[in-house]
Amino acid sequence: MTAAAHVWLARCDGLDEARLHEYGRWLGAGERERGFVREARRRQFIAARALLRIAIGTLLGVPPESVELGGAPGRAPWLVAPAVPLPGLSVSHSGPWVGCAVSFATALGLDIEMKDAARDIGALAEQAFDAATCARLAALPEGARVDAFYAAWSTQEARIKLSVEAGGTYALPHDALSVVVCSAVPLADVPRLQIVDL
């Protein structure tokens, strides 16, 4: 089987309370038990799980509210029903954006990060990367440094989420976000971003 992956993005900042409540009803018991200190994080969580259900439902041809996910803090979600093999599920969020990646053939790790040129990229790099990566970033022209930093950051985070050696790493184009998906085995094609309204 050829490995393929699907990556979906949505903004959650325009989500009204009625829609958020409806998406909250799709959550399973374990997902509903999650506690959040910040309201914005709770909204991100519900939106990301709704987006994942919409993606899986679309790919399987079933209503998204019928998709049952397992979940636990610190773990990637997993598909409970429909009972089909789905080794690749990953979710990510940054600012008003949520994203998910789905593959029926391989494990995935997805990371999205809002690019913020106002942040102290040098200081963040020193905390997150080895000396060689910091030196490579510092040597870049200032205009290229922000994109390179976020690409390196997203790649590192996506590999951590994958939790096995990456067979493929794919940076996907987006104006406001750094989007990277890593796969356990190489993919037949670079995933295409699908942006949807929640």
ABEGO torsion letter per residue (X at the ends): XBBBBBBBBBBAAABBAAAAAAAAAABBAAAAABBBABAAAAAAAAAAAAAAAAAAAAAAGBBAAABBBBBBBGBBBBBAOBBBBBABBBBBBBEABBBBBBBAABBBBBBBBBBBAABBAAAAAAAABBAAAAAAAAABBAAAAAAAAAAAAAAAAAAAAAGBBBABBBBBBBAABBBBBBBABBBABBBBBBBBBX
